[in-house]
């Protein structure tokens, strides 16, 4: 009986060591791959330092009151709107539902920003919201349609015109 208990315990421990070995191999591979990119990342960091210094010099000439310390860093591939994810599109749909005529993406962006409590005259925010809405509205073609060419003008598709599949009988 005692020998079989030892065997069970040893087999369990052996399985744990095999699992630990697999995890360590995986970790080592990730570290080695990351280490291979270290020199590239250092070179890119040096280049970014040159670019940010040059930008500070240019902006001090173009706009003497510009303060680089007031600029918040932005990570790439992240949402850069100051509201909760989805709030822009939901608010824009609310605005469109209240209108009696199609609206351009730019004007919709202004109304959406104002309704969300920000400054619709901020050119950077306006451009981001306009781009976000243009993309969102184009992807919502089952509910909204573009009624014009340039500029795009949007309206909600009335319920009686929607292609809603009928429930199975």
Phi and psi in radians as a Rosetta constraint file:
Dihedral C 1 N 2 CA 2 C 2 CIRCULARHARMONIC -1.118 0.35
Dihedral N 2 CA 2 C 2 N 3 CIRCULARHARMONIC -0.667 0.35
Dihedral C 2 N 3 CA 3 C 3 CIRCULARHARMONIC -1.152 0.35
Dihedral N 3 CA 3 C 3 N 4 CIRCULARHARMONIC -0.705 0.35
Dihedral C 3 N 4 CA 4 C 4 CIRCULARHARMONIC -1.152 0.35
Dihedral N 4 CA 4 C 4 N 5 CIRCULARHARMONIC -0.615 0.35
Dihedral C 4 N 5 CA 5 C 5 CIRCULARHARMONIC -1.111 0.35
Dihedral N 5 CA 5 C 5 N 6 CIRCULARHARMONIC -0.706 0.35
Dihedral C 5 N 6 CA 6 C 6 CIRCULARHARMONIC -1.097 0.35
Dihedral N 6 CA 6 C 6 N 7 CIRCULARHARMONIC -0.776 0.35
Dihedral C 6 N 7 CA 7 C 7 CIRCULARHARMONIC -1.037 0.35
Dihedral N 7 CA 7 C 7 N 8 CIRCULARHARMONIC -0.801 0.35
Dihedral C 7 N 8 CA 8 C 8 CIRCULARHARMONIC -1.049 0.35
Dihedral N 8 CA 8 C 8 N 9 CIRCULARHARMONIC -0.830 0.35
Dihedral C 8 N 9 CA 9 C 9 CIRCULARHARMONIC -1.096 0.35
Dihedral N 9 CA 9 C 9 N 10 CIRCULARHARMONIC -0.726 0.35
Dihedral C 9 N 10 CA 10 C 10 CIRCULARHARMONIC -1.175 0.35
Dihedral N 10 CA 10 C 10 N 11 CIRCULARHARMONIC -0.714 0.35
Dihedral C 10 N 11 CA 11 C 11 CIRCULARHARMONIC -1.099 0.35
Dihedral N 11 CA 11 C 11 N 12 CIRCULARHARMONIC -0.722 0.35
Dihedral C 11 N 12 CA 12 C 12 CIRCULARHARMONIC -1.087 0.35
Dihedral N 12 CA 12 C 12 N 13 CIRCULARHARMONIC -0.780 0.35
Dihedral C 12 N 13 CA 13 C 13 CIRCULARHARMONIC -1.140 0.35
Dihedral N 13 CA 13 C 13 N 14 CIRCULARHARMONIC -0.683 0.35
Dihedral C 13 N 14 CA 14 C 14 CIRCULARHARMONIC -1.049 0.35
Dihedral N 14 CA 14 C 14 N 15 CIRCULARHARMONIC -0.766 0.35
Dihedral C 14 N 15 CA 15 C 15 CIRCULARHARMONIC -1.089 0.35
Dihedral N 15 CA 15 C 15 N 16 CIRCULARHARMONIC -0.700 0.35
Dihedral C 15 N 16 CA 16 C 16 CIRCULARHARMONIC -1.101 0.35
Dihedral N 16 CA 16 C 16 N 17 CIRCULARHARMONIC -0.738 0.35
Dihedral C 16 N 17 CA 17 C 17 CIRCULARHARMONIC -1.131 0.35
Dihedral N 17 CA 17 C 17 N 18 CIRCULARHARMONIC -0.679 0.35
Dihedral C 17 N 18 CA 18 C 18 CIRCULARHARMONIC -1.083 0.35
Dihedral N 18 CA 18 C 18 N 19 CIRCULARHARMONIC -0.748 0.35
Dihedral C 18 N 19 CA 19 C 19 CIRCULARHARMONIC -1.115 0.35
Dihedral N 19 CA 19 C 19 N 20 CIRCULARHARMONIC -0.739 0.35
Dihedral C 19 N 20 CA 20 C 20 CIRCULARHARMONIC -1.103 0.35
Dihedral N 20 CA 20 C 20 N 21 CIRCULARHARMONIC -0.698 0.35
Dihedral C 20 N 21 CA 21 C 21 CIRCULARHARMONIC -1.059 0.35
Dihedral N 21 CA 21 C 21 N 22 CIRCULARHARMONIC -0.786 0.35
Dihedral C 21 N 22 CA 22 C 22 CIRCULARHARMONIC -1.056 0.35
Dihedral N 22 CA 22 C 22 N 23 CIRCULARHARMONIC -0.766 0.35
Dihedral C 22 N 23 CA 23 C 23 CIRCULARHARMONIC -1.139 0.35
Dihedral N 23 CA 23 C 23 N 24 CIRCULARHARMONIC -0.731 0.35
Dihedral C 23 N 24 CA 24 C 24 CIRCULARHARMONIC -1.130 0.35
Dihedral N 24 CA 24 C 24 N 25 CIRCULARHARMONIC -0.741 0.35
Dihedral C 24 N 25 CA 25 C 25 CIRCULARHARMONIC -1.012 0.35
Dihedral N 25 CA 25 C 25 N 26 CIRCULARHARMONIC -0.774 0.35
Dihedral C 25 N 26 CA 26 C 26 CIRCULARHARMONIC -1.101 0.35
Dihedral N 26 CA 26 C 26 N 27 CIRCULARHARMONIC -0.806 0.35
Dihedral C 26 N 27 CA 27 C 27 CIRCULARHARMONIC -1.077 0.35
Dihedral N 27 CA 27 C 27 N 28 CIRCULARHARMONIC -0.769 0.35
Dihedral C 27 N 28 CA 28 C 28 CIRCULARHARMONIC -1.087 0.35
Dihedral N 28 CA 28 C 28 N 29 CIRCULARHARMONIC -0.744 0.35
Dihedral C 28 N 29 CA 29 C 29 CIRCULARHARMONIC -1.081 0.35
Dihedral N 29 CA 29 C 29 N 30 CIRCULARHARMONIC -0.762 0.35
Dihedral C 29 N 30 CA 30 C 30 CIRCULARHARMONIC -1.100 0.35
Dihedral N 30 CA 30 C 30 N 31 CIRCULARHARMONIC -0.737 0.35
Dihedral C 30 N 31 CA 31 C 31 CIRCULARHARMONIC -1.141 0.35
Dihedral N 31 CA 31 C 31 N 32 CIRCULARHARMONIC -0.751 0.35
Dihedral C 31 N 32 CA 32 C 32 CIRCULARHARMONIC -1.113 0.35
Dihedral N 32 CA 32 C 32 N 33 CIRCULARHARMONIC -0.722 0.35
Dihedral C 32 N 33 CA 33 C 33 CIRCULARHARMONIC -1.126 0.35
Dihedral N 33 CA 33 C 33 N 34 CIRCULARHARMONIC -0.710 0.35
Dihedral C 33 N 34 CA 34 C 34 CIRCULARHARMONIC -1.163 0.35
Dihedral N 34 CA 34 C 34 N 35 CIRCULARHARMONIC -0.677 0.35
Dihedral C 34 N 35 CA 35 C 35 CIRCULARHARMONIC -1.109 0.35
Dihedral N 35 CA 35 C 35 N 36 CIRCULARHARMONIC -0.587 0.35
Dihedral C 35 N 36 CA 36 C 36 CIRCULARHARMONIC -1.120 0.35
Dihedral N 36 CA 36 C 36 N 37 CIRCULARHARMONIC -0.460 0.35
Dihedral C 36 N 37 CA 37 C 37 CIRCULARHARMONIC -1.642 0.35
Dihedral N 37 CA 37 C 37 N 38 CIRCULARHARMONIC -0.016 0.35
Dihedral C 37 N 38 CA 38 C 38 CIRCULARHARMONIC -1.017 0.35
Dihedral N 38 CA 38 C 38 N 39 CIRCULARHARMONIC -0.812 0.35
Dihedral C 38 N 39 CA 39 C 39 CIRCULARHARMONIC -1.128 0.35
Dihedral N 39 CA 39 C 39 N 40 CIRCULARHARMONIC -0.699 0.35
Dihedral C 39 N 40 CA 40 C 40 CIRCULARHARMONIC -1.073 0.35
Dihedral N 40 CA 40 C 40 N 41 CIRCULARHARMONIC -0.754 0.35
Dihedral C 40 N 41 CA 41 C 41 CIRCULARHARMONIC -1.139 0.35
Dihedral N 41 CA 41 C 41 N 42 CIRCULARHARMONIC -0.685 0.35
Dihedral C 41 N 42 CA 42 C 42 CIRCULARHARMONIC -1.110 0.35
Dihedral N 42 CA 42 C 42 N 43 CIRCULARHARMONIC -0.729 0.35
Dihedral C 42 N 43 CA 43 C 43 CIRCULARHARMONIC -1.135 0.35
Dihedral N 43 CA 43 C 43 N 44 CIRCULARHARMONIC -0.709 0.35
Dihedral C 43 N 44 CA 44 C 44 CIRCULARHARMONIC -1.130 0.35
Dihedral N 44 CA 44 C 44 N 45 CIRCULARHARMONIC -0.688 0.35
Dihedral C 44 N 45 CA 45 C 45 CIRCULARHARMONIC -1.083 0.35
Dihedral N 45 CA 45 C 45 N 46 CIRCULARHARMONIC -0.725 0.35
Dihedral C 45 N 46 CA 46 C 46 CIRCULARHARMONIC -1.082 0.35
Dihedral N 46 CA 46 C 46 N 47 CIRCULARHARMONIC -0.739 0.35
Dihedral C 46 N 47 CA 47 C 47 CIRCULARHARMONIC -1.137 0.35
Dihedral N 47 CA 47 C 47 N 48 CIRCULARHARMONIC -0.712 0.35
Dihedral C 47 N 48 CA 48 C 48 CIRCULARHARMONIC -1.117 0.35
Dihedral N 48 CA 48 C 48 N 49 CIRCULARHARMONIC -0.638 0.35
Dihedral C 48 N 49 CA 49 C 49 CIRCULARHARMONIC -1.072 0.35
Dihedral N 49 CA 49 C 49 N 50 CIRCULARHARMONIC -0.744 0.35
Dihedral C 49 N 50 CA 50 C 50 CIRCULARHARMONIC -1.097 0.35
Dihedral N 50 CA 50 C 50 N 51 CIRCULARHARMONIC -0.789 0.35
Dihedral C 50 N 51 CA 51 C 51 CIRCULARHARMONIC -1.139 0.35
Dihedral N 51 CA 51 C 51 N 52 CIRCULARHARMONIC -0.741 0.35
Dihedral C 51 N 52 CA 52 C 52 CIRCULARHARMONIC -1.200 0.35
Dihedral N 52 CA 52 C 52 N 53 CIRCULARHARMONIC -0.657 0.35
Dihedral C 52 N 53 CA 53 C 53 CIRCULARHARMONIC -1.090 0.35
Dihedral N 53 CA 53 C 53 N 54 CIRCULARHARMONIC -0.753 0.35
Dihedral C 53 N 54 CA 54 C 54 CIRCULARHARMONIC -1.124 0.35
Dihedral N 54 CA 54 C 54 N 55 CIRCULARHARMONIC -0.697 0.35
Dihedral C 54 N 55 CA 55 C 55 CIRCULARHARMONIC -1.109 0.35
Dihedral N 55 CA 55 C 55 N 56 CIRCULARHARMONIC -0.736 0.35
Dihedral C 55 N 56 CA 56 C 56 CIRCULARHARMONIC -1.074 0.35
Dihedral N 56 CA 56 C 56 N 57 CIRCULARHARMONIC -0.703 0.35
Dihedral C 56 N 57 CA 57 C 57 CIRCULARHARMONIC -1.132 0.35
Dihedral N 57 CA 57 C 57 N 58 CIRCULARHARMONIC -0.839 0.35
Dihedral C 57 N 58 CA 58 C 58 CIRCULARHARMONIC -1.065 0.35
Dihedral N 58 CA 58 C 58 N 59 CIRCULARHARMONIC -0.829 0.35
Dihedral C 58 N 59 CA 59 C 59 CIRCULARHARMONIC -1.152 0.35
Dihedral N 59 CA 59 C 59 N 60 CIRCULARHARMONIC -0.569 0.35
Dihedral C 59 N 60 CA 60 C 60 CIRCULARHARMONIC -1.151 0.35
Dihedral N 60 CA 60 C 60 N 61 CIRCULARHARMONIC -0.485 0.35
Dihedral C 60 N 61 CA 61 C 61 CIRCULARHARMONIC -1.385 0.35
Dihedral N 61 CA 61 C 61 N 62 CIRCULARHARMONIC -0.776 0.35
Dihedral C 61 N 62 CA 62 C 62 CIRCULARHARMONIC -1.312 0.35
Dihedral N 62 CA 62 C 62 N 63 CIRCULARHARMONIC -0.617 0.35
Dihedral C 62 N 63 CA 63 C 63 CIRCULARHARMONIC -2.503 0.35
Dihedral N 63 CA 63 C 63 N 64 CIRCULARHARMONIC 1.536 0.35
Dihedral C 63 N 64 CA 64 C 64 CIRCULARHARMONIC -0.983 0.35
Dihedral N 64 CA 64 C 64 N 65 CIRCULARHARMONIC -0.442 0.35
Dihedral C 64 N 65 CA 65 C 65 CIRCULARHARMONIC -1.467 0.35
Dihedral N 65 CA 65 C 65 N 66 CIRCULARHARMONIC -0.073 0.35
Dihedral C 65 N 66 CA 66 C 66 CIRCULARHARMONIC -1.139 0.35
Dihedral N 66 CA 66 C 66 N 67 CIRCULARHARMONIC 2.301 0.35
Dihedral C 66 N 67 CA 67 C 67 CIRCULARHARMONIC -2.093 0.35
Dihedral N 67 CA 67 C 67 N 68 CIRCULARHARMONIC 1.935 0.35
Dihedral C 67 N 68 CA 68 C 68 CIRCULARHARMONIC -1.100 0.35
Dihedral N 68 CA 68 C 68 N 69 CIRCULARHARMONIC -0.368 0.35
Dihedral C 68 N 69 CA 69 C 69 CIRCULARHARMONIC -1.264 0.35
Dihedral N 69 CA 69 C 69 N 70 CIRCULARHARMONIC -0.291 0.35
Dihedral C 69 N 70 CA 70 C 70 CIRCULARHARMONIC -1.541 0.35
Dihedral N 70 CA 70 C 70 N 71 CIRCULARHARMONIC -0.049 0.35
Dihedral C 70 N 71 CA 71 C 71 CIRCULARHARMONIC -1.561 0.35
Dihedral N 71 CA 71 C 71 N 72 CIRCULARHARMONIC 2.139 0.35
Dihedral C 71 N 72 CA 72 C 72 CIRCULARHARMONIC -1.454 0.35
Dihedral N 72 CA 72 C 72 N 73 CIRCULARHARMONIC 2.299 0.35
Dihedral C 72 N 73 CA 73 C 73 CIRCULARHARMONIC -1.065 0.35
Dihedral N 73 CA 73 C 73 N 74 CIRCULARHARMONIC 2.544 0.35
Dihedral C 73 N 74 CA 74 C 74 CIRCULARHARMONIC -2.136 0.35
Dihedral N 74 CA 74 C 74 N 75 CIRCULARHARMONIC 2.331 0.35
Dihedral C 74 N 75 CA 75 C 75 CIRCULARHARMONIC -1.513 0.35
Dihedral N 75 CA 75 C 75 N 76 CIRCULARHARMONIC 2.516 0.35
Dihedral C 75 N 76 CA 76 C 76 CIRCULARHARMONIC -1.308 0.35
Dihedral N 76 CA 76 C 76 N 77 CIRCULARHARMONIC 2.740 0.35
Dihedral C 76 N 77 CA 77 C 77 CIRCULARHARMONIC 1.020 0.35
Dihedral N 77 CA 77 C 77 N 78 CIRCULARHARMONIC 0.615 0.35
Dihedral C 77 N 78 CA 78 C 78 CIRCULARHARMONIC -2.240 0.35
Dihedral N 78 CA 78 C 78 N 79 CIRCULARHARMONIC 2.724 0.35
Dihedral C 78 N 79 CA 79 C 79 CIRCULARHARMONIC -1.186 0.35
Dihedral N 79 CA 79 C 79 N 80 CIRCULARHARMONIC 2.324 0.35
Dihedral C 79 N 80 CA 80 C 80 CIRCULARHARMONIC -1.984 0.35
Dihedral N 80 CA 80 C 80 N 81 CIRCULARHARMONIC 0.319 0.35
Dihedral C 80 N 81 CA 81 C 81 CIRCULARHARMONIC -1.634 0.35
Dihedral N 81 CA 81 C 81 N 82 CIRCULARHARMONIC 2.553 0.35
Dihedral C 81 N 82 CA 82 C 82 CIRCULARHARMONIC -1.392 0.35
Dihedral N 82 CA 82 C 82 N 83 CIRCULARHARMONIC 0.167 0.35
Dihedral C 82 N 83 CA 83 C 83 CIRCULARHARMONIC -2.033 0.35
Dihedral N 83 CA 83 C 83 N 84 CIRCULARHARMONIC 2.941 0.35
Dihedral C 83 N 84 CA 84 C 84 CIRCULARHARMONIC -1.010 0.35
Dihedral N 84 CA 84 C 84 N 85 CIRCULARHARMONIC 2.541 0.35
Dihedral C 84 N 85 CA 85 C 85 CIRCULARHARMONIC -0.985 0.35
Dihedral N 85 CA 85 C 85 N 86 CIRCULARHARMONIC 2.232 0.35
Dihedral C 85 N 86 CA 86 C 86 CIRCULARHARMONIC 1.629 0.35
Dihedral N 86 CA 86 C 86 N 87 CIRCULARHARMONIC -0.255 0.35
Dihedral C 86 N 87 CA 87 C 87 CIRCULARHARMONIC -1.127 0.35
Dihedral N 87 CA 87 C 87 N 88 CIRCULARHARMONIC -0.630 0.35
Dihedral C 87 N 88 CA 88 C 88 CIRCULARHARMONIC -1.095 0.35
Dihedral N 88 CA 88 C 88 N 89 CIRCULARHARMONIC -0.898 0.35
Dihedral C 88 N 89 CA 89 C 89 CIRCULARHARMONIC -1.145 0.35
Dihedral N 89 CA 89 C 89 N 90 CIRCULARHARMONIC -0.764 0.35
Dihedral C 89 N 90 CA 90 C 90 CIRCULARHARMONIC -1.057 0.35
Dihedral N 90 CA 90 C 90 N 91 CIRCULARHARMONIC -0.758 0.35
Dihedral C 90 N 91 CA 91 C 91 CIRCULARHARMONIC -1.154 0.35
Dihedral N 91 CA 91 C 91 N 92 CIRCULARHARMONIC -0.713 0.35
Dihedral C 91 N 92 CA 92 C 92 CIRCULARHARMONIC -1.076 0.35
Dihedral N 92 CA 92 C 92 N 93 CIRCULARHARMONIC -0.730 0.35
Dihedral C 92 N 93 CA 93 C 93 CIRCULARHARMONIC -1.101 0.35
Dihedral N 93 CA 93 C 93 N 94 CIRCULARHARMONIC -0.681 0.35
Dihedral C 93 N 94 CA 94 C 94 CIRCULARHARMONIC -1.067 0.35
Dihedral N 94 CA 94 C 94 N 95 CIRCULARHARMONIC -0.749 0.35
Dihedral C 94 N 95 CA 95 C 95 CIRCULARHARMONIC -1.102 0.35
Dihedral N 95 CA 95 C 95 N 96 CIRCULARHARMONIC -0.807 0.35
Dihedral C 95 N 96 CA 96 C 96 CIRCULARHARMONIC -1.085 0.35
Dihedral N 96 CA 96 C 96 N 97 CIRCULARHARMONIC -0.687 0.35
Dihedral C 96 N 97 CA 97 C 97 CIRCULARHARMONIC -1.080 0.35
Dihedral N 97 CA 97 C 97 N 98 CIRCULARHARMONIC -0.550 0.35
Dihedral C 97 N 98 CA 98 C 98 CIRCULARHARMONIC -1.407 0.35
Dihedral N 98 CA 98 C 98 N 99 CIRCULARHARMONIC -0.252 0.35
Dihedral C 98 N 99 CA 99 C 99 CIRCULARHARMONIC -1.534 0.35
Dihedral N 99 CA 99 C 99 N 100 CIRCULARHARMONIC 2.698 0.35
Dihedral C 99 N 100 CA 100 C 100 CIRCULARHARMONIC -1.773 0.35
Dihedral N 100 CA 100 C 100 N 101 CIRCULARHARMONIC -0.138 0.35
Dihedral C 100 N 101 CA 101 C 101 CIRCULARHARMONIC -2.351 0.35
Dihedral N 101 CA 101 C 101 N 102 CIRCULARHARMONIC 2.759 0.35
Dihedral C 101 N 102 CA 102 C 102 CIRCULARHARMONIC -1.032 0.35
Dihedral N 102 CA 102 C 102 N 103 CIRCULARHARMONIC 2.681 0.35
Dihedral C 102 N 103 CA 103 C 103 CIRCULARHARMONIC -2.307 0.35
Dihedral N 103 CA 103 C 103 N 104 CIRCULARHARMONIC 2.535 0.35
Dihedral C 103 N 104 CA 104 C 104 CIRCULARHARMONIC -1.293 0.35
Dihedral N 104 CA 104 C 104 N 105 CIRCULARHARMONIC 2.747 0.35
Dihedral C 104 N 105 CA 105 C 105 CIRCULARHARMONIC -1.077 0.35
Dihedral N 105 CA 105 C 105 N 106 CIRCULARHARMONIC -0.693 0.35
Dihedral C 105 N 106 CA 106 C 106 CIRCULARHARMONIC -1.112 0.35
Dihedral N 106 CA 106 C 106 N 107 CIRCULARHARMONIC -0.832 0.35
Dihedral C 106 N 107 CA 107 C 107 CIRCULARHARMONIC -1.166 0.35
Dihedral N 107 CA 107 C 107 N 108 CIRCULARHARMONIC -0.660 0.35
Dihedral C 107 N 108 CA 108 C 108 CIRCULARHARMONIC -1.090 0.35
Dihedral N 108 CA 108 C 108 N 109 CIRCULARHARMONIC -0.692 0.35
Dihedral C 108 N 109 CA 109 C 109 CIRCULARHARMONIC -1.087 0.35
Dihedral N 109 CA 109 C 109 N 110 CIRCULARHARMONIC -0.769 0.35
Dihedral C 109 N 110 CA 110 C 110 CIRCULARHARMONIC -1.058 0.35
Dihedral N 110 CA 110 C 110 N 111 CIRCULARHARMONIC -0.823 0.35
Dihedral C 110 N 111 CA 111 C 111 CIRCULARHARMONIC -1.136 0.35
Dihedral N 111 CA 111 C 111 N 112 CIRCULARHARMONIC -0.662 0.35
Dihedral C 111 N 112 CA 112 C 112 CIRCULARHARMONIC -1.156 0.35
Dihedral N 112 CA 112 C 112 N 113 CIRCULARHARMONIC -0.796 0.35
Dihedral C 112 N 113 CA 113 C 113 CIRCULARHARMONIC -1.061 0.35
Dihedral N 113 CA 113 C 113 N 114 CIRCULARHARMONIC -0.795 0.35
Dihedral C 113 N 114 CA 114 C 114 CIRCULARHARMONIC -1.069 0.35
Dihedral N 114 CA 114 C 114 N 115 CIRCULARHARMONIC -0.770 0.35
Dihedral C 114 N 115 CA 115 C 115 CIRCULARHARMONIC -1.137 0.35
Dihedral N 115 CA 115 C 115 N 116 CIRCULARHARMONIC -0.549 0.35
Dihedral C 115 N 116 CA 116 C 116 CIRCULARHARMONIC -1.456 0.35
Dihedral N 116 CA 116 C 116 N 117 CIRCULARHARMONIC 0.030 0.35
Dihedral C 116 N 117 CA 117 C 117 CIRCULARHARMONIC 1.513 0.35
Dihedral N 117 CA 117 C 117 N 118 CIRCULARHARMONIC 0.380 0.35
Dihedral C 117 N 118 CA 118 C 118 CIRCULARHARMONIC -2.014 0.35
Dihedral N 118 CA 118 C 118 N 119 CIRCULARHARMONIC 3.141 0.35
Dihedral C 118 N 119 CA 119 C 119 CIRCULARHARMONIC -1.518 0.35
Dihedral N 119 CA 119 C 119 N 120 CIRCULARHARMONIC 1.939 0.35
Dihedral C 119 N 120 CA 120 C 120 CIRCULARHARMONIC -1.238 0.35
Dihedral N 120 CA 120 C 120 N 121 CIRCULARHARMONIC -0.122 0.35
Dihedral C 120 N 121 CA 121 C 121 CIRCULARHARMONIC -1.671 0.35
Dihedral N 121 CA 121 C 121 N 122 CIRCULARHARMONIC -0.027 0.35
Dihedral C 121 N 122 CA 122 C 122 CIRCULARHARMONIC -1.249 0.35
Dihedral N 122 CA 122 C 122 N 123 CIRCULARHARMONIC 1.936 0.35
Dihedral C 122 N 123 CA 123 C 123 CIRCULARHARMONIC -1.090 0.35
Dihedral N 123 CA 123 C 123 N 124 CIRCULARHARMONIC -0.639 0.35
Dihedral C 123 N 124 CA 124 C 124 CIRCULARHARMONIC -1.182 0.35
Dihedral N 124 CA 124 C 124 N 125 CIRCULARHARMONIC -0.836 0.35
Dihedral C 124 N 125 CA 125 C 125 CIRCULARHARMONIC -1.115 0.35
Dihedral N 125 CA 125 C 125 N 126 CIRCULARHARMONIC -0.740 0.35
Dihedral C 125 N 126 CA 126 C 126 CIRCULARHARMONIC -1.053 0.35
Dihedral N 126 CA 126 C 126 N 127 CIRCULARHARMONIC -0.754 0.35
Dihedral C 126 N 127 CA 127 C 127 CIRCULARHARMONIC -1.135 0.35
Dihedral N 127 CA 127 C 127 N 128 CIRCULARHARMONIC -0.735 0.35
Dihedral C 127 N 128 CA 128 C 128 CIRCULARHARMONIC -1.139 0.35
Dihedral N 128 CA 128 C 128 N 129 CIRCULARHARMONIC -0.765 0.35
Dihedral C 128 N 129 CA 129 C 129 CIRCULARHARMONIC -1.163 0.35
Dihedral N 129 CA 129 C 129 N 130 CIRCULARHARMONIC -0.746 0.35
Dihedral C 129 N 130 CA 130 C 130 CIRCULARHARMONIC -1.030 0.35
Dihedral N 130 CA 130 C 130 N 131 CIRCULARHARMONIC -0.795 0.35
Dihedral C 130 N 131 CA 131 C 131 CIRCULARHARMONIC -1.114 0.35
Dihedral N 131 CA 131 C 131 N 132 CIRCULARHARMONIC -0.760 0.35
Dihedral C 131 N 132 CA 132 C 132 CIRCULARHARMONIC -1.075 0.35
Dihedral N 132 CA 132 C 132 N 133 CIRCULARHARMONIC -0.802 0.35
Dihedral C 132 N 133 CA 133 C 133 CIRCULARHARMONIC -1.186 0.35
Dihedral N 133 CA 133 C 133 N 134 CIRCULARHARMONIC -0.714 0.35
Dihedral C 133 N 134 CA 134 C 134 CIRCULARHARMONIC -1.026 0.35
Dihedral N 134 CA 134 C 134 N 135 CIRCULARHARMONIC -0.781 0.35
Dihedral C 134 N 135 CA 135 C 135 CIRCULARHARMONIC -1.159 0.35
Dihedral N 135 CA 135 C 135 N 136 CIRCULARHARMONIC -0.801 0.35
Dihedral C 135 N 136 CA 136 C 136 CIRCULARHARMONIC -1.096 0.35
Dihedral N 136 CA 136 C 136 N 137 CIRCULARHARMONIC -0.748 0.35
Dihedral C 136 N 137 CA 137 C 137 CIRCULARHARMONIC -1.198 0.35
Dihedral N 137 CA 137 C 137 N 138 CIRCULARHARMONIC -0.650 0.35
Dihedral C 137 N 138 CA 138 C 138 CIRCULARHARMONIC -1.142 0.35
Dihedral N 138 CA 138 C 138 N 139 CIRCULARHARMONIC -0.541 0.35
Dihedral C 138 N 139 CA 139 C 139 CIRCULARHARMONIC -1.456 0.35
Dihedral N 139 CA 139 C 139 N 140 CIRCULARHARMONIC -0.142 0.35
Dihedral C 139 N 140 CA 140 C 140 CIRCULARHARMONIC -1.857 0.35
Dihedral N 140 CA 140 C 140 N 141 CIRCULARHARMONIC 0.679 0.35
Dihedral C 140 N 141 CA 141 C 141 CIRCULARHARMONIC -1.123 0.35
Dihedral N 141 CA 141 C 141 N 142 CIRCULARHARMONIC -0.232 0.35
Dihedral C 141 N 142 CA 142 C 142 CIRCULARHARMONIC -1.339 0.35
Dihedral N 142 CA 142 C 142 N 143 CIRCULARHARMONIC -0.328 0.35
Dihedral C 142 N 143 CA 143 C 143 CIRCULARHARMONIC -2.061 0.35
Dihedral N 143 CA 143 C 143 N 144 CIRCULARHARMONIC -0.355 0.35
Dihedral C 143 N 144 CA 144 C 144 CIRCULARHARMONIC -2.437 0.35
Dihedral N 144 CA 144 C 144 N 145 CIRCULARHARMONIC 2.637 0.35
Dihedral C 144 N 145 CA 145 C 145 CIRCULARHARMONIC -2.336 0.35
Dihedral N 145 CA 145 C 145 N 146 CIRCULARHARMONIC 2.689 0.35
Dihedral C 145 N 146 CA 146 C 146 CIRCULARHARMONIC -1.597 0.35
Dihedral N 146 CA 146 C 146 N 147 CIRCULARHARMONIC 2.079 0.35
Dihedral C 146 N 147 CA 147 C 147 CIRCULARHARMONIC -1.698 0.35
Dihedral N 147 CA 147 C 147 N 148 CIRCULARHARMONIC -0.068 0.35
Dihedral C 147 N 148 CA 148 C 148 CIRCULARHARMONIC -2.453 0.35
Dihedral N 148 CA 148 C 148 N 149 CIRCULARHARMONIC 3.011 0.35
Dihedral C 148 N 149 CA 149 C 149 CIRCULARHARMONIC -1.475 0.35
Dihedral N 149 CA 149 C 149 N 150 CIRCULARHARMONIC -1.571 0.35
Dihedral C 149 N 150 CA 150 C 150 CIRCULARHARMONIC -2.052 0.35
Dihedral N 150 CA 150 C 150 N 151 CIRCULARHARMONIC 2.221 0.35
Dihedral C 150 N 151 CA 151 C 151 CIRCULARHARMONIC -1.297 0.35
Dihedral N 151 CA 151 C 151 N 152 CIRCULARHARMONIC 2.778 0.35
Dihedral C 151 N 152 CA 152 C 152 CIRCULARHARMONIC -1.077 0.35
Dihedral N 152 CA 152 C 152 N 153 CIRCULARHARMONIC 2.363 0.35
Dihedral C 152 N 153 CA 153 C 153 CIRCULARHARMONIC -2.178 0.35
Dihedral N 153 CA 153 C 153 N 154 CIRCULARHARMONIC 2.277 0.35
Dihedral C 153 N 154 CA 154 C 154 CIRCULARHARMONIC -1.998 0.35
Dihedral N 154 CA 154 C 154 N 155 CIRCULARHARMONIC 2.539 0.35
Dihedral C 154 N 155 CA 155 C 155 CIRCULARHARMONIC -2.587 0.35
Dihedral N 155 CA 155 C 155 N 156 CIRCULARHARMONIC 2.653 0.35
Dihedral C 155 N 156 CA 156 C 156 CIRCULARHARMONIC -1.245 0.35
Dihedral N 156 CA 156 C 156 N 157 CIRCULARHARMONIC 2.404 0.35
Dihedral C 156 N 157 CA 157 C 157 CIRCULARHARMONIC -1.345 0.35
Dihedral N 157 CA 157 C 157 N 158 CIRCULARHARMONIC 2.189 0.35
Dihedral C 157 N 158 CA 158 C 158 CIRCULARHARMONIC -1.064 0.35
Dihedral N 158 CA 158 C 158 N 159 CIRCULARHARMONIC 2.628 0.35
Dihedral C 158 N 159 CA 159 C 159 CIRCULARHARMONIC -0.946 0.35
Dihedral N 159 CA 159 C 159 N 160 CIRCULARHARMONIC -0.680 0.35
Dihedral C 159 N 160 CA 160 C 160 CIRCULARHARMONIC -1.261 0.35
Dihedral N 160 CA 160 C 160 N 161 CIRCULARHARMONIC -0.183 0.35
Dihedral C 160 N 161 CA 161 C 161 CIRCULARHARMONIC -1.840 0.35
Dihedral N 161 CA 161 C 161 N 162 CIRCULARHARMONIC -0.139 0.35
Dihedral C 161 N 162 CA 162 C 162 CIRCULARHARMONIC -1.273 0.35
Dihedral N 162 CA 162 C 162 N 163 CIRCULARHARMONIC 2.547 0.35
Dihedral C 162 N 163 CA 163 C 163 CIRCULARHARMONIC -1.570 0.35
Dihedral N 163 CA 163 C 163 N 164 CIRCULARHARMONIC 1.361 0.35
Dihedral C 163 N 164 CA 164 C 164 CIRCULARHARMONIC -1.703 0.35
Dihedral N 164 CA 164 C 164 N 165 CIRCULARHARMONIC 2.131 0.35
Dihedral C 164 N 165 CA 165 C 165 CIRCULARHARMONIC -1.115 0.35
Dihedral N 165 CA 165 C 165 N 166 CIRCULARHARMONIC 2.418 0.35
Dihedral C 165 N 166 CA 166 C 166 CIRCULARHARMONIC -1.331 0.35
Dihedral N 166 CA 166 C 166 N 167 CIRCULARHARMONIC 2.583 0.35
Dihedral C 166 N 167 CA 167 C 167 CIRCULARHARMONIC -1.136 0.35
Dihedral N 167 CA 167 C 167 N 168 CIRCULARHARMONIC 2.577 0.35
Dihedral C 167 N 168 CA 168 C 168 CIRCULARHARMONIC -1.112 0.35
Dihedral N 168 CA 168 C 168 N 169 CIRCULARHARMONIC 2.518 0.35
